[in-house]
Amino acid sequence: MFISFEGTEGVGKTTLIRKIYEYLVQQGQEVVLTREPGGTPMAEQIRSLLLSVNHDENMSNDTELLLMYAARAQHLQQVIVPALLVGKTVLCDRFTDASFAYQCAGRGLSREKLNVLNQNFVSHMPSVTFWLDAPIELGMSRARERGALDRFEQEKVAFFEKVRAGYQELFEQSPERMKRLDATQNPEQVFEQAVAYLK
Ligand code: TMP
């Protein structure tokens, strides 16, 4: 199984993924826990470039999109596909839905650009995607508590409202794959919601 986790900043993805990881391992599954952008040494370098706030120039929206897919291509080839081929379960913190939500809905890039990349460079899609949804202010205050903000976290509420609307759009388009979790609940309750779907 290939499961991805999505949502705006500070909604508790990392906590949920760790809990699901432990749950599946206890069930006897071989599980690979990974993230995007990142998941391989080279893709993690691309992540640093994407998240850094210390650039002397603005990153163009197209560059941002293409770097996301450069990292994804490497991640798919090195980690995701090999794991799926030997029957492991892959838990991925963000995948292509994040590119739609952030680069298309958030930054305003066309869906055509994304479709071209998905059609040509994405060989496997998650069978289940958990979308952790919560009001933007709640997540942003949690993100601020974590410390220094990265290039995305420094965006304004209006940007994240668009990202959230992007996830809502995807949710409506693929109700079978995308499961919405109420991320205003405590971590244990969010985990219970996810496990109910998995069962
Ligand atoms: P993270 O904070 O959840 O680890 O994700 C890093 C940031 O990258 C997050 O702000 C969302 C952003 N992102 C995109 O904009 N597009 C993508 O395709 C992915 C995977 C992440």
Residues whose N, C-alpha, C, O or C-beta is under 5 A from the ligand:
A	BS01	TMP	E36 P37 M68 R94 F95 A98 S99 Y102 F152
